[in-house]
Amino acid sequence: MKTPFTFLTLMFTWVLFGQTNTYKISFENAVHHEAVIEATFPDLDMDTISFRMSRTSPGRYALHEFAKNVYGFKATDGQGNTLKVFRPNPYEWGVSGHDGTVKISYILFANRGDGTYSQIDETHAHLNIPATFMYVPELGNRKIEVDFDVREDLNWKVATQLPLVTGTTHMAPNLYYFMDSPTEISDFTLKSFEVDGQTIQLALHHNGTEEEANEYFERVKKTVLEQKEVYGELPDFDYGTYTFLACYIPNASGDGMEHRNSTILTTTRSLANGGMRGNIGTVSHEFFHAWNVERIRPKSLEPFDFEAADMSGALWFAEGFTSYYTNLILCRAGLISPKEYIEGLTGTFNYVWTSPARRFFNPIEMSYQAPFVDAATSVDPVNRENTFISYYSYGSVLGLAMDLSLRQQGLNLDDYMKLVWQRHGKKEIPYTIENLHTLLNEYAGKSFGDNFFNSFIYQSGMPDYASLFQSVGVRLVQRGINPYFGSNVSINEDGTEGIISSNPKIDSPAYKAGLAKGDVILNINNVPFVDGQNFTDYLKQSNQGESLEVNFSRFGNEKTASLVLEPSPNYTINLMEDTSQQPSTAMLKARKEWLKSE
């Protein structure tokens, strides 16, 4: 989540605010996940200086409280005299009595390698800036220089979107750009190629071979070039370079996080062990954000607040439409087959359209839930099974519906995204949801745009997917074969009982029977479980529509409930030619234009 700027504003900032804040970070105690950070803030004209650790991070919407990993804070003036430090709140260090310069130092503990936190060990220093460096909010327009004191004994190098000054010192024109610039310091492999005068590079930290890196980079290139086709051009990257920072190592945590001129990609899955295909989806998703989110930017996220949770009602578009394009791009690039792409829609489709949560929130309101779900933590139980649908998934299936609906009118979603790019993204004019509605009216006609937004965005209606899929030779069928219970049940290892591990979905058989999460099912109709048995297979012993006696235990008390199994509400999605139907020539032509496949 970044504040956009141009080179002209950068130059103006440097002229108007000539001071530079400097940082140095070193990693002598990396084996114990520690870094030492030193920073100097000169030319200060206020007596009390507030040093803060961010409470959130670009690309995240929830609070993370990075101050919890900081200790050993010290502050001196320009002559080395110790200054008074006080703590007005958990994430702020107040310093007073200086001589116009304050120098600080502190120790950072960091051991999570993902798109939000930092990780320091002897394999790498994986740095997300808000999780690493203190800042002074009032000095946000100052230029910043940071010296990454790399471990030469470990052959470390620096990869970052921060422009190089000299040696291992890099620069940020202001605080926002600094906070938005993740940095990977390791013995990585660097590969690059040129597109329209700009450089796309992959800094790959992995334990694989050079041949694997080369093959994977070819997949990255295909993905980048296919995405460029959607918008017709690349964004103008601020320093002419876009960098993928990929950590595919055993000590990483799976994640992907977009930034203005770079992205973080982390997973434990190596290229040799499924990552060649499995990791490229994150590449596709995060690079699409270089347009959608980074430059096609919701006005509700401007300016990004590092001291509070950031909320937007547009995440169904910003994250969800990006999710729609994630695998579509891979299909168009030939990295997955049309069959894989179509059948791969099934899980997300069922998750969204069988959820009772739509009766409570529309896509805009689902987006408002981000501060509670976006890697946020809580200790109290919640009812997400019944009240929340991920805006990634919800927006993805709505993007699919909009695309297929437009194609029935001789239009397509690619050209609508181009229009949004030209009006908002390229000019870096943040948009509102009303702007998206107006542009759809302009592109597809008022009747189409009003119907789509009024039915599916402002309300929680379900598009007519059966006819939409049929137009491209795809068959959508509601299964209704397997028995539906309405909650996850895990049978224990010795096969003696099953534990209900999720809240039953509203109006499901388990819900109507009065069962609840945590209940221990002893048997149904006195039929015992079998060691190693799957609960779905266990249910197949019973007939749908008949009343079953569920014997269970709650809080140590044995109880009985009556339950009637219902048909599964889930859908299957398949190419027509893989079913009993055959697509027409017109359907195949429409599918080819959609997937751009042979």
C-alpha positions in Angstrom: 0.0 0.0 0.0 1.9 2.9 -1.2 1.6 6.6 -1.8 2.4 7.2 -5.5 4.9 9.8 -6.6 6.8 10.9 -9.7 10.4 11.9 -10.4 9.3 15.5 -10.4 8.0 15.3 -6.9 11.1 13.4 -5.9 13.3 16.2 -7.2 11.1 18.8 -5.5 11.3 16.9 -2.2 15.1 16.7 -2.4 15.4 20.4 -3.1 12.9 21.5 -0.4 14.1 19.1 2.3 17.9 18.7 1.8 18.5 16.7 5.0 19.3 13.0 4.9 18.6 10.5 7.6 21.1 7.6 7.7 20.8 4.0 8.8 23.2 1.1 9.2 22.2 -2.5 9.8 24.7 -5.3 10.7 24.3 -9.0 11.3 27.1 -10.3 13.4 24.7 -12.3 15.6 22.6 -13.7 12.7 22.8 -17.2 14.2 20.6 -15.9 17.0 18.3 -14.0 14.6 19.5 -10.6 15.7 20.5 -7.4 13.8 21.9 -4.2 15.2 20.5 -1.0 13.7 22.1 2.4 14.1 20.6 5.6 12.7 21.4 9.3 12.7 18.8 12.1 12.4 20.5 15.5 11.9 19.2 19.1 11.7 16.3 18.6 14.1 14.4 21.7 15.2 12.0 20.2 17.7 13.1 19.3 21.2 11.2 16.0 21.6 11.6 13.4 18.8 9.2 10.5 18.4 10.9 7.3 17.1 8.3 4.7 16.1 8.1 1.2 14.9 5.4 0.7 12.3 2.2 -1.1 13.3 1.4 -2.3 9.8 3.2 -2.9 6.5 2.7 -2.0 2.8 0.4 -4.7 1.2 -1.1 -5.6 4.6 -4.3 -4.3 6.1 -4.1 -5.5 9.7 -2.0 -4.5 12.7 1.3 -6.4 13.4 3.0 -4.4 16.1 6.6 -4.8 15.0 7.8 -3.0 18.2 7.5 -6.3 20.0 10.8 -7.5 18.5 12.9 -4.4 19.4 15.1 -4.1 22.5 18.3 -2.5 23.7 17.3 1.0 22.5 19.8 3.8 23.2 19.9 7.4 22.1 22.7 10.0 22.1 23.2 13.5 20.8 25.7 14.6 18.1 28.5 14.6 20.7 27.8 11.2 22.1 26.0 12.3 25.2 23.2 9.9 26.5 19.7 11.3 26.0 16.6 10.8 28.1 14.2 8.2 26.7 10.6 7.8 27.6 7.8 5.5 26.3 4.4 7.2 25.8 3.0 4.0 24.2 4.1 0.4 23.2 5.4 1.4 19.8 7.1 4.7 20.4 10.3 5.9 22.0 10.4 9.6 22.9 13.8 11.3 23.0 14.5 14.9 24.3 17.4 17.2 25.2 19.4 16.7 22.0 21.7 19.2 20.3 20.0 19.1 16.9 21.2 15.6 16.2 19.9 12.3 17.6 21.7 9.0 17.1 19.9 5.8 18.0 20.7 2.2 18.2 18.7 -0.9 19.0 18.6 -4.7 18.5 16.1 -6.4 16.3 15.0 -10.0 16.7 13.7 -11.3 13.4 12.8 -14.9 12.4 9.9 -15.0 10.0 10.8 -14.9 6.3 7.6 -13.8 4.5 6.1 -10.7 2.9 5.5 -8.9 6.2 8.1 -9.7 8.7 11.9 -9.9 8.7 14.1 -13.0 9.1 17.8 -12.9 10.0 19.9 -16.1 10.2 23.0 -17.4 8.5 21.2 -18.2 5.2 20.0 -14.6 4.7 18.8 -11.2 6.0 15.3 -11.0 4.7 14.1 -7.5 5.5 10.7 -5.9 5.3 11.4 -2.3 6.1 8.5 -1.6 8.5 9.4 -4.6 10.5 13.0 -3.6 10.7 13.6 0.2 10.9 12.4 2.9 13.3 11.2 6.2 11.7 10.2 9.7 12.7 6.7 10.5 11.2 7.5 14.3 11.1 10.6 13.6 8.9 8.7 11.6 6.3 9.8 13.9 3.4 13.5 13.5 4.1 15.9 11.5 1.9 17.1 8.3 3.5 20.4 6.4 3.0 20.9 2.9 4.5 24.1 0.9 4.6 23.5 -2.8 4.6 26.6 -4.2 6.3 26.6 -7.6 4.6 28.3 -10.7 5.8 31.1 -11.1 3.3 32.0 -14.5 5.0 28.6 -15.7 3.8 28.9 -14.2 0.3 25.9 -12.0 0.8 24.7 -9.5 -1.8 21.9 -7.0 -1.7 18.7 -7.1 -3.8 16.2 -4.3 -3.4 14.2 -1.7 -5.3 16.2 1.0 -3.5 18.6 2.7 -5.9 22.3 2.1 -5.2 24.4 5.0 -3.9 27.8 3.2 -3.5 29.1 -0.1 -2.1 26.3 -1.5 0.0 24.6 1.9 0.7 21.2 2.5 -0.9 18.9 5.4 -1.1 15.2 6.2 -0.7 13.8 9.6 -1.7 11.4 9.7 1.2 9.9 7.6 4.0 7.1 6.1 2.0 9.4 4.7 -0.6 11.8 3.4 2.0 9.0 1.5 3.9 7.8 0.1 0.6 11.2 -1.4 -0.4 11.8 -5.0 0.9 15.4 -6.1 0.7 16.9 -9.6 0.3 20.5 -10.0 1.4 21.9 -13.5 0.7 23.9 -15.5 -1.8 21.2 -15.3 -4.4 21.3 -15.8 -8.2 20.4 -12.8 -10.3 18.8 -13.1 -13.7 17.3 -10.3 -15.8 15.8 -9.4 -19.2 14.8 -6.2 -21.0 11.3 -5.2 -21.9 10.7 -1.9 -23.7 13.8 -0.3 -22.2 13.1 -1.5 -18.7 14.8 -4.3 -16.7 12.9 -7.2 -15.1 15.1 -9.1 -12.8 14.8 -12.2 -10.5 16.9 -12.4 -7.4 16.5 -16.1 -6.5 17.6 -17.3 -3.2 17.2 -21.1 -3.3 19.2 -24.3 -2.8 18.7 -25.6 -6.3 20.7 -25.8 -9.5 21.5 -23.2 -12.1 19.5 -25.2 -14.6 16.5 -25.1 -12.4 16.9 -21.3 -12.0 17.2 -20.9 -15.8 14.0 -22.9 -16.4 12.1 -21.1 -13.8 13.2 -17.7 -15.1 11.8 -18.6 -18.5 8.4 -19.1 -16.8 8.7 -15.8 -15.1 9.5 -14.1 -18.4 6.4 -15.7 -20.1 4.2 -14.5 -17.2 5.5 -11.0 -17.4 5.1 -10.7 -21.1 1.5 -12.2 -21.0 0.5 -9.7 -18.3 1.8 -6.8 -20.4 -0.7 -7.8 -23.1 -3.6 -7.2 -20.7 -2.7 -3.5 -20.2 -0.8 -3.0 -23.5 2.3 -1.7 -21.7 4.4 -2.0 -18.6 4.2 0.6 -15.8 7.0 3.1 -15.8 9.1 1.7 -13.0 10.6 4.5 -11.0 14.2 3.6 -11.6 13.7 1.5 -14.7 13.8 -1.8 -12.9 11.4 -4.3 -11.4 12.7 -7.0 -9.1 11.3 -10.3 -8.0 12.7 -11.1 -4.6 12.3 -14.9 -4.3 13.2 -17.0 -1.3 12.5 -20.6 -1.8 14.2 -22.1 1.2 13.3 -24.5 4.1 13.2 -21.7 6.7 10.9 -19.4 4.8 7.1 -19.0 5.3 4.8 -19.1 2.3 3.7 -15.7 1.1 3.7 -13.1 -1.7 3.7 -9.3 -1.3 3.5 -6.6 -3.9 5.4 -3.4 -3.8 5.8 -0.5 -6.2 8.9 -1.8 -8.1 9.4 -5.2 -6.6 7.7 -8.1 -5.0 8.5 -10.7 -2.3 7.9 -14.4 -3.0 8.5 -16.9 -0.2 7.9 -20.6 0.2 9.5 -23.7 1.6 8.7 -25.5 -1.7 11.9 -25.8 -3.8 11.9 -25.7 -7.6 12.9 -29.4 -7.7 10.1 -30.4 -5.3 7.0 -29.0 -7.1 8.0 -25.3 -7.1 8.7 -25.1 -10.8 4.9 -25.2 -11.4 3.6 -24.5 -7.9 5.5 -21.2 -7.2 4.7 -19.4 -10.5 1.2 -18.6 -9.4 2.5 -16.2 -6.8 4.7 -14.6 -9.4 1.6 -14.0 -11.6 -0.5 -12.6 -8.8 2.1 -10.2 -7.4 3.3 -8.9 -10.8 -0.3 -8.1 -11.8 -0.3 -5.8 -8.8 2.3 -3.6 -10.4 -0.7 -2.2 -12.3 -3.7 -3.2 -10.1 -3.1 -1.9 -6.5 0.2 -0.2 -6.9 -0.8 2.3 -9.6 -4.5 1.5 -10.1 -4.9 2.4 -6.5 -8.0 2.6 -4.2 -8.5 6.1 -2.9 -9.5 4.6 0.4 -5.9 3.4 0.9 -4.4 6.9 0.4 -2.3 7.8 2.2 -1.2 4.6 3.7 -1.2 4.7 7.5 1.7 3.1 9.3 0.1 3.7 12.7 -3.4 2.2 12.2 -5.2 -0.6 10.3 -5.9 0.3 6.7 -9.4 -0.4 5.5 -10.8 -0.3 1.9 -14.1 -1.5 0.4 -12.4 -2.0 -3.0 -10.3 -5.1 -2.2 -12.8 -7.3 -4.2 -11.3 -5.4 -7.2 -7.8 -4.7 -6.1 -7.1 -8.2 -4.8 -10.0 -10.2 -6.2 -9.7 -9.2 -9.9 -5.9 -9.7 -9.6 -6.7 -13.2 -8.3 -8.9 -13.8 -11.3 -6.1 -13.0 -13.7 -3.5 -15.1 -11.7 -4.2 -18.5 -13.3 -5.8 -17.0 -16.4 -2.4 -15.5 -17.3 -0.6 -18.8 -16.7 -3.1 -20.5 -19.0 -2.6 -17.8 -21.7 1.2 -18.2 -21.3 1.0 -21.9 -21.8 2.2 -22.7 -18.3 -1.0 -24.6 -17.4 -3.5 -26.2 -19.8 -7.1 -24.9 -20.5 -8.3 -28.1 -18.8 -6.2 -27.4 -15.7 -7.4 -23.9 -15.6 -11.1 -24.6 -16.0 -11.2 -27.5 -13.5 -9.0 -25.4 -11.1 -11.9 -22.9 -10.8 -14.0 -25.4 -8.9 -12.6 -25.0 -5.4 -12.9 -21.2 -5.3 -16.3 -21.3 -7.0 -17.7 -23.7 -4.4 -16.1 -21.7 -1.5 -17.8 -18.5 -2.6 -21.2 -19.6 -3.8 -22.0 -22.2 -1.1 -21.1 -19.8 1.7 -23.9 -18.5 3.9 -21.8 -15.3 4.5 -23.4 -13.6 1.5 -26.5 -13.0 3.5 -24.6 -10.8 5.8 -22.1 -8.9 3.6 -21.7 -7.9 0.0 -18.2 -7.8 -1.7 -17.6 -4.2 -0.5 -18.4 -5.2 3.1 -16.3 -8.4 2.8 -13.4 -6.1 1.9 -14.0 -4.1 5.1 -13.1 -7.3 7.0 -9.5 -7.2 5.9 -8.1 -5.7 9.2 -9.5 -8.7 11.0 -8.4 -11.5 8.6 -5.3 -10.3 6.7 -2.7 -12.2 8.8 -4.3 -10.7 11.9 -4.4 -12.7 15.1 -6.9 -13.1 17.8 -7.4 -15.4 20.7 -11.2 -15.5 20.8 -13.1 -17.9 18.6 -14.8 -16.4 15.5 -17.6 -17.5 13.1 -15.8 -16.9 9.8 -17.3 -20.1 8.3 -20.7 -18.3 8.3 -19.8 -14.6 8.0 -16.8 -14.2 5.8 -15.7 -14.9 2.2 -12.2 -13.9 1.2 -12.3 -10.8 -1.0 -9.6 -12.6 -3.0 -11.9 -15.4 -3.8 -15.1 -13.4 -4.0 -13.6 -10.8 -6.3 -12.0 -13.6 -8.4 -15.3 -15.3 -9.3 -16.9 -11.8 -9.9 -14.0 -11.0 -12.3 -14.8 -14.3 -14.1 -18.4 -13.4 -14.3 -17.7 -9.9 -15.6 -15.3 -11.2 -18.2 -17.6 -13.8 -19.6 -20.6 -11.4 -19.5 -18.7 -8.8 -21.4 -17.6 -11.4 -24.0 -21.2 -12.2 -24.7 -21.5 -8.5 -25.7 -18.4 -8.7 -27.9 -16.3 -7.0 -25.3 -13.8 -8.3 -22.7 -12.4 -7.6 -19.2 -8.9 -6.9 -20.6 -10.1 -3.8 -22.4 -12.0 -2.6 -19.3 -8.8 -3.0 -17.3 -7.0 -1.0 -19.9 -9.6 1.7 -19.6 -9.2 1.8 -15.8 -5.4 1.8 -16.3 -5.5 4.8 -18.7 -7.9 6.8 -16.6 -6.5 6.1 -13.1 -3.4 3.9 -13.0 -1.2 5.5 -15.6 -2.0 8.9 -14.3 -1.8 7.7 -10.7 -5.2 9.1 -9.8 -6.7 7.0 -7.0 -10.1 5.6 -7.8 -13.4 5.1 -5.9 -15.8 2.2 -6.3 -18.1 4.8 -8.0 -15.3 5.5 -10.5 -15.2 1.8 -11.4 -19.0 1.7 -11.9 -18.9 4.8 -14.1 -16.1 3.4 -16.2 -18.0 0.1 -16.7 -21.0 2.1 -17.8 -18.8 4.0 -20.2 -17.2 0.8 -21.6 -20.1 -1.6 -21.7 -23.2 0.7 -21.6 -25.2 2.0 -18.7 -27.6 -1.0 -18.6 -24.8 -3.5 -18.3 -22.8 -1.5 -15.8 -25.7 -0.7 -13.5 -26.9 -4.3 -13.6 -23.5 -5.7 -12.7 -22.8 -3.3 -9.8 -26.4 -3.2 -8.5 -26.7 -7.0 -8.5 -23.3 -8.3 -7.6 -21.2 -5.5 -6.0 -23.7 -3.4 -4.0 -25.7 -6.6 -3.4 -24.7 -10.2 -3.0 -26.4 -11.7 -6.0 -25.0 -14.7 -7.9 -24.5 -14.3 -11.7 -26.0 -16.9 -14.1 -22.8 -18.9 -14.3 -24.4 -21.9 -16.1 -25.1 -19.8 -19.2 -21.9 -17.8 -18.9 -19.8 -21.0 -18.8 -21.9 -22.6 -21.6 -20.9 -19.7 -23.9 -17.3 -20.9 -23.8 -18.0 -24.6 -23.9 -17.8 -25.3 -20.2 -20.3 -27.3 -18.1 -21.4 -26.3 -14.6 -23.2 -28.9 -12.6 -24.4 -29.0 -9.0 -23.3 -32.4 -7.8 -26.0 -33.4 -5.3 -24.5 -36.9 -5.2 -22.4 -37.1 -2.0 -24.1 -36.6 1.4 -23.7 -33.2 2.9 -23.1 -32.9 6.6 -22.2 -29.2 6.9 -19.1 -29.1 9.0 -15.6 -30.6 9.0 -15.2 -33.7 11.1 -11.8 -35.3 11.8 -11.8 -38.9 12.9 -9.1 -39.6 15.4 -6.2 -41.9 14.8 -7.6 -44.9 16.6 -11.0 -44.5 14.8 -13.0 -44.3 18.0 -14.6 -40.8 17.5 -14.9 -37.8 15.2 -14.3 -34.3 16.3 -16.3 -31.4 14.7 -13.5 -29.0 13.8 -15.4 -26.1 12.3 -18.5 -24.1 13.0 -21.4 -25.8 11.1 -22.6 -23.8 8.2 -25.9 -22.0 8.7 -28.9 -24.1 7.5 -26.7 -27.2 7.0 -27.8 -30.6 8.4 -25.3 -30.3 11.3 -26.4 -26.7 12.0 -30.1 -27.7 12.0 -29.4 -30.7 14.2 -27.9 -28.4 16.9 -24.3 -29.7 16.6 -21.4 -27.3 17.3 -17.7 -27.0 16.8 -15.9 -29.1 19.5 -18.6 -31.7 19.7 -17.2 -35.3 19.7 -19.2 -37.6 17.5 -19.2 -41.1 19.0 -21.2 -42.8 16.2 -24.2 -42.3 13.9 -27.0 -44.9 14.1 -24.7 -46.8 16.5 -22.4 -47.6 13.5 -18.8 -47.3 14.8 -16.0 -45.5 13.0 -13.2 -47.6 11.4 -9.5 -46.8 12.0 -8.2 -44.6 9.1 -11.7 -43.9 7.7 -12.6 -40.7 6.0 -15.7 -39.0 7.4 -17.2 -38.5 4.0 -16.9 -42.2 3.3 -18.4 -43.0 6.7 -21.5 -40.9 5.8 -21.9 -42.8 2.5 -23.2 -45.7 4.7 -26.3 -43.7 5.3 -29.0 -42.6 2.9 -29.8 -39.0 2.1 -33.2 -37.9 3.4 -33.5 -40.4 6.3 -33.4 -39.2 9.9 -30.1 -40.3 11.6 -29.3 -40.6 15.2 -26.0 -38.8 16.1 -24.5 -39.8 19.4 -22.0 -37.3 20.6 -20.3 -35.8 23.6 -20.3 -32.1 24.6 -18.3 -30.9 27.5 -18.1 -34.5 28.8 -21.8 -35.1 28.6 -23.2 -37.6 26.1 -26.1 -36.4 24.0 -28.2 -37.5 21.0 -29.3 -35.4 18.0 -31.5 -36.1 15.0 -29.9 -35.2 11.6 -31.1 -35.5 8.0 -28.4 -35.7 5.4 -28.9 -33.5 2.3 -27.3 -33.6 -1.2 -24.0 -31.8 -1.5 -24.5 -28.1 -2.6 -21.1 -28.2 -4.4 -20.6 -27.7 -8.2 -18.3 -29.3 -10.7 -16.8 -27.3 -13.6 -15.5 -29.2 -16.6 -14.8 -28.7 -20.3 -17.9 -29.8 -22.2 -15.9 -32.3 -24.3 -14.9 -34.1 -21.1 -18.7 -34.7 -20.3 -21.5 -36.1 -22.3 -21.9 -32.8 -24.2 -20.0 -31.4 -27.2 -19.2 -27.7 -27.5 -20.3 -25.9 -30.7 -17.8 -24.2 -33.0 -18.9 -20.8 -31.7 -18.3 -22.0 -28.1 -14.8 -23.2 -29.0 -14.0 -19.9 -30.8 -15.2 -17.9 -27.7 -13.1 -20.1 -25.4 -10.0 -19.7 -27.6 -10.4 -15.9 -27.5 -10.9 -15.9 -23.8 -8.0 -18.2 -22.9 -5.9 -17.3 -25.9 -5.2 -21.0 -26.3 -4.6 -23.1 -29.4 
